[in-house]
Amino acid sequence: MAKCKGVSSKTHTQKQLNDYANQHNPNNKAFKANRQNQKALKNKARQIAFWRDIEPAEWYCYSNPFDFE
């Protein structure tokens, strides 16, 4: 089964076809904005993953020091 990329003019209006074409044209503002947003999300995900990898402090760092007396 072939994988189809694109939109059919039989099932979409002319405005929908134009919007799809604009979003997939590298010289268009919509394409550039989408690409920039994708990069920003990717960088944000990397930052979150980095902070999740840091070990939490030991349990006694959160306790009251006077509890041990």
Residue pairs with C-beta under 8 A, 6 or more apart in sequence:
6 20
7 16
7 17
7 20
9 17
12 20
19 30
22 28
22 30
22 31
23 30
23 31
23 34
24 31
25 31
26 32
